[in-house]
Amino acid sequence: MITKQAIEAFFRKSSRPLSFRDLVQQMGLSRPEARAMKRLLREMTRSGEIILTRRGLYGPAEEMNLITGYYEAHRDGFGFVISEKPGERDIFIPPGGSMGAMNNDRVVARIDNTRRRGGRIVRILERAHARVAGRLDIAGSGVFVKPKDRTIPFDLYVSPQDRGEARHGDSVIAEITAYPTDKRHPSARIVKVVKRPVDPLSDIEAIIDELSLPGRFPRSAADEAKFIAAGRTSEGQPPKRKDLRDLPTVTIDGERAKDFDDAVSVRLTETGYRLWVHIADVGFYVPWGSALDDEARKRGTSVYLADRVIPMLPRELSEDLCSLRPKVDRFSFTAEMDFDRFGNRTAARFYPSVIRSNERMTYTAVKKIVVDNDPAEQVAYEALVPDFERMAELCGVLRDRRLSRGSLDFDLPEPEVVLDLQGNPEAIIRAERNFAHMIIEEFMIAANEAVAEYLEGAGVPSLFRIHEEPDPMKLDDILKVVKALGRYTRKEIKPKDFPSLLKSIKGTPEEEVINYIVLRSLKQARYSAVNVGHFGLASTSYTHFTSPIRRYPDLVVHRILREVIFRKRLSDKRVKELSDILPDIAFSSSRLERRADDAEWTVVRALRAWFMKDRVGEEFSGKIVGVTPYGLKIRLHDFYVEGFLHISFMTDDFYQYNDKTMSLYGRHTRRSFRISQEVRVRVDRVDMEEREIIFGLVG
């Protein structure tokens, strides 16, 4: 039987690329086997595992100095290829070397400079964008769409018959009909004219169009959700479940949450603690290959915007049947873990269960109980107060152990947009992260680690949440900043130094800025079928298990865990099926996660612009949070709002950028601007189209 593994093993022994005929002859294949191999070679070529050269020769990518990965484009024309193979350094792609690749495209790159890890893209395997948002530009007889996304390095030609009703200067959504090649310019057709936003809500709608976020569920998925919600599932009778309805259990979420993935319970034992993490059993209702599964995989994740949620699953499931609402019976998948008094996990058990949450708690209420000792809250939840106290105690133990093993302790504030009843931004504040958030965070990390280690120990294919060590080239940037701020004296910095560095700056004025600099130097966490550990958490094995309502990889891990528990041993055929499908799920889920992050951040930027547009001319105090050769990035004190002060607006002197100190200094006045410095600025302009706030310097 011809398999991918057999082809890969043969290529490992081969010293050169081979034609299809050579492969058949050297492997001694029959005609049926040759046909099977041709199909496999086609699949492996599409996925980038095997490269087909222009001369018709096949060879493994790594042997031909090629890597497969996704392209991370930058607005200045260059970019990086992030290898799909964990542990590989990024490949720098200079301007002109992208072959027309767009941000997040799946590509093959050739490494031209092994020392500096530079190269060029030689093939585009999968396009991430079918549509582009932009502005229609009519110049003479030519009609083009100028993309709004500055990382797209080309305009798109629009033929007269594909222009529709769009006029010069209109904001449009264009569907790409031909991608760029060496010999052909890209082209598109206009599918929608986007009206100029007149308020924040219409701007959010425009962002949803720009980023091609999903809208309504297709009828097949919607009907399936209604069918399941009516009590009719395709799985027949439920499997035997452990009845935990008498166990004191709570959910702890934000005030606005509607989908409750997880609930927790804690008890003391003779040797330490027992923690139950109950996760909504979405896999019971949404099997592989169903219409709901297909749609969930396409969406990848729920997207949380300021005024709405674009869910991964229809609301009949996400906010009702699968949501662990209080006072009602709910099917869950439970991770039951024992810990000693030092936070070491001594045992773990996983099983389907049925629970009944006692209360729907909020982070605010739990903080009042365990931190503030608020009498009113303690009386309101009197029966559960001992449970919350045990949770707080276990959280402290688990957190101390995690930090002691080298986990990075970032305390990064995030903006929270407060909307009024009409959907207008009323305030932009620093989102609160209190001790109750840490309780749930530690318990979810514990469950994710326990599941990952169990599945890895079982030797079955699974999805891991990996976080690789930072690229050594990026460590120099961190060293410049911390030295310039006087927070580091050594000549070099290594990844193992990060925990002590972050601990040393706790409570200092530079803490937030250095946290951001370190975070930006790190690679993005992503999903992978190959486990290389999680650098940020200092975890040797980590997965995502705790949010199957809103993340597709979690749903996949649930299904694999269920199979392992009930079947004990997976067949060779099933192992092969999972091995074939999981890398694609990992890649697409990581890409869709990045799209969701982009959407959430773009909406925050838009609402910041709406919030500040009537404040042009007003003066504010702020702090410099970034210095570039082009100017200063400044965050205001009164509002959690950031804007940019361009160097051309600093008219009291000629300013130059000092790369060593990462500062701007005046050639004549010797006035300098550094990270974390306090400044006084004026709001000079708010660019609603670019969603940017432009500052001017005061004094």
N, C-alpha and C positions, 0 to 999 in steps of 0.2 A: 504494500500500500504506500503510495507516494504522499508524503506530508510536508508541511513547511519545515518541520524540524529536520527531515531527511535532506531537503534541498540545502538548508543552512549548513548542515554537517558536511555535505559534499563540497560546498564552496569554501569551507574552512580548510579543506585539504588541497584546493586548487590554487595554483600560483598566478593565474591570469583570468581575465574575463573570457567567457565562452559563448558561442552561438547556441541557438536552440538545438541545432543538429548535433553539435559537439556534446551537449549535455545528454541528449538521448543516447548517443553512441557510448559515451564514457560511463554512463550509469546503467547501460544495458537494459533499456526499457522496452517493453512491448508497446504496440500501438495504443491500446487502452490506457496504459500507464503514461505514455507520452501526452495523450489528450488531457489526462488529469493534471499532469505537470504544467501544461500550457495554461490551464485555468488558474493554477496556484501562482505561477509566475506573473500572470496578469494582476492578480490580487496583490501580490507582494510588491510589484512595481507601482501600483496605485498608492500603496501605503508608505512607499519610500524605503522598505526593507531591502529591496533589490533595485539596482539601477540598470536601465536599458540604454546603452550608449547610442550615439548617432550612427554608429556602424553596425548596430543590431547585436551587440554583445551584452550578455548579462554578467553582473558582478555585484557582490555585497557592498553597500554604501561605504562602510568604514574602511574597506580595503582600497577604495578609490579616492580616499581623502575627501569624502563627502559626508555630510551629516543631514539628518532630517529633523525638522523642528518647526516652530512658528516664528513668524517675522514680527518683530517689535519695531515699528516705524517711529521716527522722530521728525518733528516739523522742519528741522534744518536739512533734511534730505538724506541723512544717514540712518542706520538702524542696526539691529542685532538679531541674529537668529538664535533662539533659545532651543537647545537640543532636546529632543524627546527622550533621549537616553540620559537618565539621571547621572549626575556627577561630571558631566561634560561642561567645559567652560563655554560661555557665549561666543558667537562669531561676529565680529564687527563687519558691517557691510557699509562701505563708503558711498557717498552720493554717486549715482550712476551705476551702482552695482546691484540694484534691487530687481532688475528685469521687469519692472512694473508691478512688483509685489505690493500689496496693501497691508495695513496693520492687521495682525492676527491670521494672515494667510499661512497655510501649511506649505512649507517649501523644502527644497533640497539646496544646500549651499556647498560650494567647493572651498576648501581651506587653501588659500594661496600663501599665507604667511603663518607658519606654525608657531613661531615664537610670540608674535603679537596677536595671534588668533584673528587674523583678518582674512576676508574672503569675498565671494560674490555669489549671488543666487543663480543657479543654473536651471532650476525647474520649479514650477509652481504646481503642487499636487492638489490643493483644495483651496478654493476661494472662500474667504470669510464674509464677503460683502456681495450681495446681489443688487443692493440699492445704495444710492449715494444722495445725501442732502447737499444742496448748493444753490448758487445764484445763476440765473440765466443771463448770458452775455451775448448780445447780438452785435457783431462788428462787420459791417458790409454784408456780404452774402454768407458769412460764417456764423453758425449758432453753436455755442458751447455752454456747458455747465461747469462753473468754477466751484469745486468742492468746498464745503464749509470746514471739513476736517483738514487741517493743514498738513497732516502726515501723508495725505494722498498727493503724490508728486506729479499729477497730470490733470488736464482738463478733459472733459468728455464731449466729443462731437455729437451733435443732434441733427439728424436730417430733417428737412422741412415737414415730411409727413409724420415724424415722430415728436414734433414740437407741441401739438395740441393747441390749447388756448393760452399757453404761457407767453408772457411778454418780457421784453428786456427789463432786467432788474428784479424779476419775480424770484421769490424763494421757492424752490421746487424740490420734489423727490424724483430722482431719475433712476430707472432700472437699467442696469448695464446690459447691453446687447452684445458687446464684443470687448474683451479685455485686451490691454496693450500687449504687443509682441515686438520683436526686433524690427518687423517690417510693417506694422499696422498700428495706427492710433486707436485709442479706445473710443467706443461710441455708446450712446444710451438713448432711451426714449423717456419722455416726461410722463409720469404716471399720476402726479398730483401737484397742484399749485398750493403752496402753504401760505395761508393768510398771515399777515403780520400780527404777532401776538398783541392783544390789547390789554391783557391782564396776566397775572401770574399763572392762572389755571390754563389759559390758552397757550402759554409758553411751555408748560409741562406737556401739553398735548403735542406741541411741535417737536419737543425732544423725543417723545415716544416714536413719532414718525421718523425723525432723523436717525435714530439708532435701531429702527426696525424691530422694536419690541413687540411681542405677541399681543394680539387683541383678544377677541372672543374665542372660546374653545370651539373646535370643529364639532359638528352635530354628533358624529360618532362618539367622541369623548364625552360630550355633554349628556347624551342619552345614557351612556354607560354609567356615568356618575349618578344620574337620577334613578337608574335601575338598582344600583347598589344601595343608595340611600333609602330606597323603599323596602330594603331588607332582603333583596334577592341577589346573592353573590354567585359567581361562577365557580366557586371553590367547594360547593356542597357544605356538609356539616363542619363546623369549626373543630380544629384539633383539640386534644385535651389541653386545658389551660390550668395553670395554678391560680387558685382563688386567693387574691390578696386584698379583697374588698374591706376586710377588717383592719388592715394595716394603715395607721395614720399616714396620709399621703397628701402632698400639696404641690401645686404648680406655682412657680414664681416667675413673673414676666413683667414687662413694661405696662404702663397704664393703658396704652392703645392697642395692645396685642389682642388678636382674635384667634390665631392658630396656636394652640398649645401642644407643642411636640413632646415635652418632657415633664415628668413629675418625679418627686424624690421622697424618700423615707430614710430615716436614720434611727438606729438603736445602739445602745451600748452592749458590749459582750464582755465576757470574763477577761479576754485578752486585748480588747480594743473597741473597734466599731464595726457595725454592719451597715452598709450603704446599699439601698435599692435605687437604681435609676430606671424609671419606667418610660419607655419610648413608644409613641403611637405606632400601632402595628399596621402601618400602611400597606406593607407587602401582602398581608392577608387579603386585602380588598383589591389591590392592583397587581395582578400577575404579569409575568413576562409576556410580551407580545400582544397585550390588550391595546385597545384604542387609547385608553388612559396612559398606559405605559409609553406608547409611541409619542404622544403629545408631551408627556413629562420629560422624556429624553430630549425632545426638540427644544423645550424651554430651559432645561438644565437646572434652573433655580427660580424661586420667587424673587421679584424685584420690589424693594421697599422704597417708595418715593414719599415725598413730604406729605402728600394729600391722599395717597392711595397705595394699594398693593396690587401688583400684577402677579397672581398666584401661579405656582407650578401645577396645582391640581384644582379642579372646580371647587367652589365654595361649599357644595354639599358634603365634600370630604374634608377640605382644609379647615373649615370653620365649624363643622358639625360632627359628622360621624367619626372622623379620625382625630378630632381635637379633644384633648383630655379635659373636658369641661367638668366643673365641680358637681357633686351630688348625683352623677349618672354613671352607670356602668360603661366602661370602655375597654376594648381589647388593646393590649399593649405587649411589647417585647421587653422583658426585664433583664437587666444586668445586675446581679446580686453579688456584692463584693465584700470581703472581710479585710480589715486593716488592723495592724497592731498599733500600739500607742505612739509609734514613731512614723506612722503613715505608710509603712511597707504593706503592699497587698499580699495577703497570705492565701487567698482563695478567690475564685470567681466562678459563677454559675450563670447560665443564660437559658431563658425559657419563655414561651408565650404565657401570658397571664391575663387576668381580668382584674381591673382596679376600679376604685371609686374615690376620686379625689375629694378630700374633705373641704378644701378651700381653694379659691383662685386668688393667690396672693400677688401683691406687687412688690417690686424692689423697695419702693418707698416705705411701705408698711412694715416689711421685714426689718429694714434698717431701724425704724423707730422702735421696734421690739428689742432687737439684740444689741444695738449701739446706743440709741438715745434713751432706752428704758422708759419710753413714753407710757404713762399709766393708762391712758385711754385705749391705746392699741393693745396693751397687754391684757386689759380686761376684755376687749372685744374678741380676742383670740386666746382666751385663758387656757383652754384645753390643749392648745398646740404650742404654747410658749416653751415647755421643756424640749419639744422636738426642735424648735428653732435654735435653742441654746446648744443642743447637741450638734446641730448642723454647723453652727458658727465655730464650735470647738474643733470638729473634724476638718472644716475648711482651713483653719489655721495650721493644723498638723500637716495636711496634704500640701499646702502652699509652701510651708517651710521646707519640706522635703524636696519639692520640685525646684525651688530656687537653689537649694544646696547642691543639686546635681548639675547646675549650670544653665538652667532655663532663664531666658531673657525676661526681665521685668520692665516692660514698657508701660508707662502711664501716659498714654497719648489722648489728650482731649479731642473731642469731635464736635462739630457744630450741630446744633439742634434748631430747626426752624419752627417757630411757633406761629401758626396761622389763625386768623380770626374767622368768624363764621362765614365770611364771603370768600375765604381762601387767600386773603392777602397776608403777606408776612408781617406779623405784629412785632416780633422780636427775633433776634438770632443770638442764641446764648450758647455757652459751653455746656454740652450734655453732661449730666451728672453720672458718675460711675462710683457707686458706693460699695460697702462691704457685702451687701446682699447680691450684687452682681458677681462678686468674687466667689461667693458660695456656689452659685450655679456654674460658674466657669470652672472651678476646681472639680466639681462632681462630673461635669460633662467630659473634661479631660481624662479623668480617671476611667470613665466608662469607655471612651474611645480607645484608650491604650489597652484596656483589658480585652476588648473585642479584637483589636488588631493582633495582639500577641496570641490570642487563642486561635484565630484563623491561620496565622503564619505558622504556628506550632502544628496545626493539623495538616499543613503541606498542601493546602488548596489554593488555587488562584483567587486573588481578591484585589480590591482597590485600596490603595494607601494614600494618606495625605502626607506628602513629602515636602521637606523644606531643606534645600541644599545650603552648604556653607557659602558665604559670599565670595565673589570673584576676587582674587588677590589684587587685581588692578584697581578695584574700587576702595580698597583699604587705605590707599594714599589720601583720598578725599576726606575720610574720617580723621586721619592723622592731622591734616592741615587745620581742620576746624578745631579739634580739641586742643591742639597746641596753640592756635591763635587765641583761644579763650583762656589759656593758662590752666587747662584741666588735665594735661598729660605731659610728662617729661621724657618718656622713653623715645628712642629713635625709630621704633617700628611698633605696629599694632597688629595683633593676630586675632582671629575669631574667638579663641579661648579667653582673650582679655575682655571681651564685651561685658560679661556679667559684672566683673569688678568695676569696670568703667561706669556702667549705668548705676551701680550702687554708690559710687563715689560722688556722683553729681546730684543725688537725691536732695531735693529741697533747695537747690541753688537756682539763681536766676536763669542759668543756661540750660537747666534740665530739659525743658521741652524741646529746645532747638537741637540739642545733641541727640535726644531720642529720635527726632525726625531724621537727622543726618544718618544715624546708624541704621534706622529702618529703611531708608532709601537705598542704602548700600547692599541690603540683603536681596536675595532673589525672592521672587514671589512664590509663596506656597502653592502647590498644585497637586493634582491627582495623578497617580501613576500605578501601573500594575506591577512595578518593580519597587521594592522597599529599600530606601537608602536612609531612612530615619528622618526626624524632624529637628533641624538645628535650633530653631527658636525655642522649642519646648524641651530641648535636650532629651528627646525621646527616641529610643531605638526602633520603636514600632508604633505607628499612629494611623488612625483612620477616621472617617466621619461616619458615625452611627446614630447620632443623637437628634437629627433633624430631617427625617424622611418626608415630612409634609412639604418642606420647602427646598430640599436639595436632592437631586437625583442620585448622586453617588451613595448617599445614606440609604436610600431605598434599595439600591443594588446590594450593598453590604448586608442589609437585613435579609434579603433573599438567599444570599450565599450562606449566612449564618444559620438560617432555617434548614437549608438542605443538609448542612454538616450535622446539625443536631439530630434531625430525624432519620437521615440515611446512614449516619455514622461514617460511611466511606463513599466518596463519589466515584462513579465509573470512569474509566479512561476516556470514554467518549465525552462525558460531561466535563471532565477536566479540560479536554481539548476545546470544547465549545466555549468555555469561559476564557481560556487562554487566548482564543481568537478574538473575542468580542470586547474584553476589558480594556485593552490599550486604546481602542477607538472611543469607548465611553469616557476614559480618563482624559483624552485629548479634548473631546468636544465639551465635556463638563467644565474643564479648566477655561476654555475659551468663552463659554457662556457666562461663567462666573466673572470674567474680566468685563464682558459687556454689561452685566448688571452693575458692577462697581462703577463703570464709566457713566451709566445712566444716573445712578444715585448721586454721584459727585457733580455731574452736569446740572442736575436739578437744583442742588444746593447753590452752585454758582449763579444760576439764573435767578433764584429767589434772593440771593444777596444783592444782585444788581437791581431788582425791583425795590428792595428795601432801601437802597441808598440813592435811588435816582432823584428823589425829591430833597436830597441833602447836599446837592452840589453847591459849593461855596462855603460849606460849614467846615470848621476846624476841629481836629481830634488829636488826642495823644495816642501813640502806638509804640510798638516794639518791632525792630527789624528781625525778621525770621529767615531771611535769605538775602544773599548778596551775589550778584552776577556781574559780568562785564557790561550788561545793559542797564542795570539799575538795582533798585532795592524792593524786596517783597516785605510788606509791612502789615502787621495785624493790629487792629484798633483795640483799645482797652474797653471802651464803652460798649461795643458790640463785638461779637465773635465774627468779625469780617476782615478779610484780607484784600489788599489791593497792591498795585504796582506803581512805584515812583521811577519813571524812566530817567536815565542819565541826562537826556537832552533837556529835561525840565529842572535840572540842578544848575541854575544859571549864575550862581555866585562865583564859580570857578570852573576850570577845566579838570574834570575828575578822571582818574585812571584806576584800573583794577589791579590790585596786588594779589597775585595768585598764591603766594606763600601764606599771607595772612588772611586771605579771602575777604578783602575789604576794599572800599573805594576811598581814595584820598585826593584832596585838591592839590594841584601842582604849586599854587601860589599861597593859598591860605593855610595849607597843611591840615585842613579840616578832614577828618576821616569818619567813615561810617562802617561799623562792624556788626556782626550778628549779635543779637540780644540787646543792642543799644536802644535807648529811648529816644524818640523823635516826635516832633509836632508836624502834622501834615494837614493839608486842605484837600477836600474832594473837588478835583478840577473837572472831572468828566466821568460819566458812566456810559460805557458802550453797551447798549442793550443787545445789539446783534452778536457781539463777541462775548457778552456776559462778563465784562471786565470792569473793574473800578480803577480809575487812574487818579493818583494822588499828585499833589504839588507840595514842595517843601515850604514850611513856614519858618522864618527866621534864619 
